[in-house]
Amino acid sequence: MAIKRPLPLPDDVRAALELSDLMPAYDSRPDGQRNGYISWIEESRRDVFRRKRIRQMLDELDAGTIYLGSDWSGGACAIPKKKGR
């Protein structure tokens, strides 16, 4: 299985996270979720939709229990470690 590395954080997304003091919330999310947010934002074809998606990401990070419009408990996506590891 390939290891997923975090996608580079676009400048406008980084600025929005820093301005709203949500960088720690973003950094605490699993790599897959961070990549999901960045991919979803980068898919935007128009600036208005890109800004809307960034705003949604910020709102979800602020709430802490939502990921791309779905409930997220903060640990439900984690793969349990096997005993002895």
TIVO-2410 file (N, C-alpha, C; in nm, 3 decimals):
# residues 85
REC num residu      c1      c2      c3 atome chaine
REC   1      M   0.084  -0.117   0.000     N      A
REC   1      M   0.000   0.000   0.000    CA      A
REC   1      M   0.090   0.125   0.000     C      A
REC   2      A   0.060   0.219  -0.088     N      A
REC   2      A   0.137   0.342  -0.097    CA      A
REC   2      A   0.103   0.436   0.019     C      A
REC   3      I   0.204   0.503   0.066     N      A
REC   3      I   0.184   0.601   0.173    CA      A
REC   3      I   0.137   0.732   0.109     C      A
REC   4      K   0.028   0.785   0.160     N      A
REC   4      K  -0.022   0.914   0.109    CA      A
REC   4      K   0.053   1.026   0.178     C      A
REC   5      R   0.111   1.111   0.098     N      A
REC   5      R   0.180   1.227   0.153    CA      A
REC   5      R   0.088   1.348   0.138     C      A
REC   6      P   0.098   1.442   0.230     N      A
REC   6      P   0.013   1.561   0.220    CA      A
REC   6      P   0.042   1.639   0.091     C      A
REC   7      L  -0.063   1.684   0.026     N      A
REC   7      L  -0.048   1.770  -0.090    CA      A
REC   7      L   0.000   1.907  -0.045     C      A
REC   8      P   0.072   1.977  -0.132     N      A
REC   8      P   0.116   2.113  -0.095    CA      A
REC   8      P  -0.005   2.204  -0.069     C      A
REC   9      L   0.009   2.288   0.028     N      A
REC   9      L  -0.098   2.380   0.067    CA      A
REC   9      L  -0.091   2.506  -0.021     C      A
REC  10      P  -0.194   2.530  -0.103     N      A
REC  10      P  -0.193   2.651  -0.186    CA      A
REC  10      P  -0.187   2.777  -0.100     C      A
REC  11      D  -0.128   2.882  -0.155     N      A
REC  11      D  -0.108   3.006  -0.080    CA      A
REC  11      D  -0.239   3.065  -0.027     C      A
REC  12      D  -0.345   3.063  -0.110     N      A
REC  12      D  -0.471   3.123  -0.065    CA      A
REC  12      D  -0.535   3.043   0.047     C      A
REC  13      V  -0.518   2.912   0.043     N      A
REC  13      V  -0.572   2.826   0.149    CA      A
REC  13      V  -0.493   2.847   0.278     C      A
REC  14      R  -0.361   2.853   0.265     N      A
REC  14      R  -0.275   2.877   0.383    CA      A
REC  14      R  -0.312   3.011   0.447     C      A
REC  15      A  -0.328   3.114   0.366     N      A
REC  15      A  -0.363   3.247   0.419    CA      A
REC  15      A  -0.498   3.244   0.491     C      A
REC  16      A  -0.595   3.175   0.433     N      A
REC  16      A  -0.728   3.167   0.496    CA      A
REC  16      A  -0.720   3.092   0.629     C      A
REC  17      L  -0.643   2.984   0.634     N      A
REC  17      L  -0.627   2.908   0.758    CA      A
REC  17      L  -0.558   2.992   0.866     C      A
REC  18      E  -0.453   3.063   0.826     N      A
REC  18      E  -0.380   3.145   0.923    CA      A
REC  18      E  -0.464   3.263   0.970     C      A
REC  19      L  -0.534   3.327   0.879     N      A
REC  19      L  -0.617   3.442   0.914    CA      A
REC  19      L  -0.729   3.405   1.011     C      A
REC  20      S  -0.782   3.284   0.996     N      A
REC  20      S  -0.892   3.239   1.082    CA      A
REC  20      S  -0.843   3.158   1.203     C      A
REC  21      D  -0.711   3.150   1.220     N      A
REC  21      D  -0.650   3.073   1.331    CA      A
REC  21      D  -0.692   2.927   1.332     C      A
REC  22      L  -0.711   2.869   1.214     N      A
REC  22      L  -0.755   2.729   1.205    CA      A
REC  22      L  -0.645   2.635   1.153     C      A
REC  23      M  -0.523   2.684   1.142     N      A
REC  23      M  -0.413   2.597   1.097    CA      A
REC  23      M  -0.395   2.476   1.191     C      A
REC  24      P  -0.402   2.495   1.324     N      A
REC  24      P  -0.389   2.377   1.412    CA      A
REC  24      P  -0.500   2.274   1.388     C      A
REC  25      A  -0.622   2.321   1.362     N      A
REC  25      A  -0.732   2.229   1.334    CA      A
REC  25      A  -0.707   2.154   1.203     C      A
REC  26      Y  -0.657   2.224   1.103     N      A
REC  26      Y  -0.624   2.161   0.975    CA      A
REC  26      Y  -0.512   2.059   0.994     C      A
REC  27      D  -0.407   2.097   1.065     N      A
REC  27      D  -0.293   2.008   1.087    CA      A
REC  27      D  -0.330   1.884   1.167     C      A
REC  28      S  -0.436   1.892   1.248     N      A
REC  28      S  -0.475   1.778   1.330    CA      A
REC  28      S  -0.556   1.675   1.251     C      A
REC  29      R  -0.602   1.712   1.132     N      A
REC  29      R  -0.679   1.618   1.050    CA      A
REC  29      R  -0.585   1.516   0.986     C      A
REC  30      P  -0.636   1.394   0.959     N      A
REC  30      P  -0.553   1.293   0.892    CA      A
REC  30      P  -0.510   1.340   0.752     C      A
REC  31      D  -0.397   1.288   0.705     N      A
REC  31      D  -0.346   1.325   0.572    CA      A
REC  31      D  -0.451   1.309   0.464     C      A
REC  32      G  -0.529   1.202   0.470     N      A
REC  32      G  -0.632   1.178   0.369    CA      A
REC  32      G  -0.736   1.289   0.364     C      A
REC  33      Q  -0.773   1.341   0.479     N      A
REC  33      Q  -0.870   1.450   0.483    CA      A
REC  33      Q  -0.808   1.579   0.432     C      A
REC  34      R  -0.684   1.606   0.473     N      A
REC  34      R  -0.619   1.727   0.423    CA      A
REC  34      R  -0.605   1.721   0.271     C      A
REC  35      N  -0.563   1.606   0.219     N      A
REC  35      N  -0.554   1.588   0.074    CA      A
REC  35      N  -0.691   1.602   0.009     C      A
REC  36      G  -0.793   1.550   0.074     N      A
REC  36      G  -0.929   1.561   0.021    CA      A
REC  36      G  -0.973   1.705   0.009     C      A
REC  37      Y  -0.947   1.783   0.112     N      A
REC  37      Y  -0.982   1.925   0.107    CA      A
REC  37      Y  -0.908   1.996  -0.006     C      A
REC  38      I  -0.777   1.974  -0.015     N      A
REC  38      I  -0.697   2.044  -0.116    CA      A
REC  38      I  -0.740   2.002  -0.256     C      A
REC  39      S  -0.760   1.873  -0.279     N      A
REC  39      S  -0.803   1.826  -0.411    CA      A
REC  39      S  -0.938   1.887  -0.448     C      A
REC  40      W  -1.030   1.887  -0.353     N      A
REC  40      W  -1.165   1.940  -0.375    CA      A
REC  40      W  -1.159   2.089  -0.409     C      A
REC  41      I  -1.077   2.163  -0.336     N      A
REC  41      I  -1.063   2.307  -0.363    CA      A
REC  41      I  -0.997   2.329  -0.499     C      A
REC  42      E  -0.893   2.254  -0.529     N      A
REC  42      E  -0.821   2.271  -0.655    CA      A
REC  42      E  -0.907   2.235  -0.777     C      A
REC  43      E  -1.009   2.152  -0.759     N      A
REC  43      E  -1.098   2.114  -0.870    CA      A
REC  43      E  -1.190   2.228  -0.913     C      A
REC  44      S  -1.201   2.330  -0.830     N      A
REC  44      S  -1.290   2.443  -0.862    CA      A
REC  44      S  -1.247   2.508  -0.993     C      A
REC  45      R  -1.342   2.530  -1.081     N      A
REC  45      R  -1.311   2.591  -1.210    CA      A
REC  45      R  -1.326   2.742  -1.208     C      A
REC  46      R  -1.399   2.793  -1.110     N      A
REC  46      R  -1.421   2.938  -1.101    CA      A
REC  46      R  -1.380   2.986  -0.962     C      A
REC  47      D  -1.329   3.107  -0.958     N      A
REC  47      D  -1.282   3.164  -0.831    CA      A
REC  47      D  -1.393   3.170  -0.726     C      A
REC  48      V  -1.514   3.199  -0.769     N      A
REC  48      V  -1.625   3.209  -0.674    CA      A
REC  48      V  -1.648   3.075  -0.605     C      A
REC  49      F  -1.635   2.966  -0.679     N      A
REC  49      F  -1.654   2.833  -0.619    CA      A
REC  49      F  -1.535   2.795  -0.532     C      A
REC  50      R  -1.417   2.835  -0.574     N      A
REC  50      R  -1.298   2.808  -0.493    CA      A
REC  50      R  -1.311   2.876  -0.358     C      A
REC  51      R  -1.350   3.003  -0.359     N      A
REC  51      R  -1.367   3.076  -0.232    CA      A
REC  51      R  -1.477   3.013  -0.146     C      A
REC  52      K  -1.583   2.967  -0.210     N      A
REC  52      K  -1.692   2.902  -0.136    CA      A
REC  52      K  -1.643   2.773  -0.071     C      A
REC  53      R  -1.562   2.697  -0.143     N      A
REC  53      R  -1.510   2.572  -0.087    CA      A
REC  53      R  -1.412   2.598   0.027     C      A
REC  54      I  -1.330   2.700   0.011     N      A
REC  54      I  -1.238   2.736   0.121    CA      A
REC  54      I  -1.319   2.775   0.244     C      A
REC  55      R  -1.424   2.854   0.225     N      A
REC  55      R  -1.511   2.895   0.336    CA      A
REC  55      R  -1.573   2.773   0.402     C      A
REC  56      Q  -1.621   2.675   0.322     N      A
REC  56      Q  -1.680   2.555   0.379    CA      A
REC  56      Q  -1.577   2.477   0.459     C      A
REC  57      M  -1.454   2.465   0.407     N      A
REC  57      M  -1.349   2.396   0.481    CA      A
REC  57      M  -1.324   2.464   0.615     C      A
REC  58      L  -1.316   2.596   0.614     N      A
REC  58      L  -1.293   2.670   0.739    CA      A
REC  58      L  -1.407   2.647   0.839     C      A
REC  59      D  -1.529   2.651   0.790     N      A
REC  59      D  -1.645   2.628   0.877    CA      A
REC  59      D  -1.641   2.487   0.936     C      A
REC  60      E  -1.606   2.390   0.855     N      A
REC  60      E  -1.600   2.252   0.903    CA      A
REC  60      E  -1.487   2.232   1.004     C      A
REC  61      L  -1.373   2.293   0.977     N      A
REC  61      L  -1.262   2.284   1.072    CA      A
REC  61      L  -1.298   2.352   1.204     C      A
REC  62      D  -1.369   2.463   1.195     N      A
REC  62      D  -1.410   2.534   1.315    CA      A
REC  62      D  -1.509   2.450   1.396     C      A
REC  63      A  -1.600   2.382   1.328     N      A
REC  63      A  -1.697   2.295   1.396    CA      A
REC  63      A  -1.627   2.175   1.458     C      A
REC  64      G  -1.527   2.123   1.388     N      A
REC  64      G  -1.448   2.012   1.440    CA      A
REC  64      G  -1.507   1.874   1.422     C      A
REC  65      T  -1.632   1.865   1.380     N      A
REC  65      T  -1.696   1.734   1.370    CA      A
REC  65      T  -1.754   1.707   1.232     C      A
REC  66      I  -1.707   1.783   1.132     N      A
REC  66      I  -1.760   1.769   0.997    CA      A
REC  66      I  -1.643   1.759   0.899     C      A
REC  67      Y  -1.660   1.674   0.797     N      A
REC  67      Y  -1.563   1.665   0.688    CA      A
REC  67      Y  -1.640   1.653   0.558     C      A
REC  68      L  -1.625   1.752   0.471     N      A
REC  68      L  -1.692   1.759   0.342    CA      A
REC  68      L  -1.842   1.730   0.353     C      A
REC  69      G  -1.903   1.795   0.450     N      A
REC  69      G  -2.048   1.788   0.467    CA      A
REC  69      G  -2.099   1.668   0.543     C      A
REC  70      S  -2.010   1.580   0.589     N      A
REC  70      S  -2.053   1.461   0.663    CA      A
REC  70      S  -2.001   1.466   0.806     C      A
REC  71      D  -2.074   1.401   0.895     N      A
REC  71      D  -2.029   1.392   1.034    CA      A
REC  71      D  -1.895   1.319   1.040     C      A
REC  72      W  -1.808   1.369   1.125     N      A
REC  72      W  -1.679   1.307   1.148    CA      A
REC  72      W  -1.647   1.319   1.295     C      A
REC  73      S  -1.622   1.207   1.358     N      A
REC  73      S  -1.603   1.208   1.503    CA      A
REC  73      S  -1.460   1.236   1.544     C      A
REC  74      G  -1.369   1.246   1.450     N      A
REC  74      G  -1.230   1.272   1.484    CA      A
REC  74      G  -1.146   1.145   1.494     C      A
REC  75      G  -1.209   1.033   1.498     N      A
REC  75      G  -1.134   0.909   1.506    CA      A
REC  75      G  -1.196   0.799   1.423     C      A
REC  76      A  -1.311   0.826   1.367     N      A
REC  76      A  -1.382   0.722   1.293    CA      A
REC  76      A  -1.307   0.674   1.171     C      A
REC  77      C  -1.219   0.759   1.116     N      A
REC  77      C  -1.145   0.723   0.995    CA      A
REC  77      C  -1.016   0.651   1.026     C      A
REC  78      A  -0.976   0.653   1.153     N      A
REC  78      A  -0.848   0.594   1.189    CA      A
REC  78      A  -0.851   0.442   1.177     C      A
REC  79      I  -0.742   0.385   1.129     N      A
REC  79      I  -0.729   0.240   1.120    CA      A
REC  79      I  -0.674   0.192   1.252     C      A
REC  80      P  -0.745   0.101   1.320     N      A
REC  80      P  -0.695   0.055   1.450    CA      A
REC  80      P  -0.562  -0.017   1.435     C      A
REC  81      K  -0.471   0.007   1.529     N      A
REC  81      K  -0.341  -0.061   1.527    CA      A
REC  81      K  -0.358  -0.203   1.577     C      A
REC  82      K  -0.280  -0.294   1.519     N      A
REC  82      K  -0.282  -0.432   1.564    CA      A
REC  82      K  -0.202  -0.443   1.692     C      A
REC  83      K  -0.238  -0.537   1.775     N      A
REC  83      K  -0.166  -0.559   1.900    CA      A
REC  83      K  -0.022  -0.598   1.869     C      A
REC  84      G   0.068  -0.550   1.950     N      A
REC  84      G   0.209  -0.582   1.932    CA      A
REC  84      G   0.282  -0.484   1.842     C      A
REC  85      R   0.214  -0.382   1.793     N      A
REC  85      R   0.280  -0.282   1.708    CA      A
REC  85      R   0.289  -0.151   1.778     C      A
***
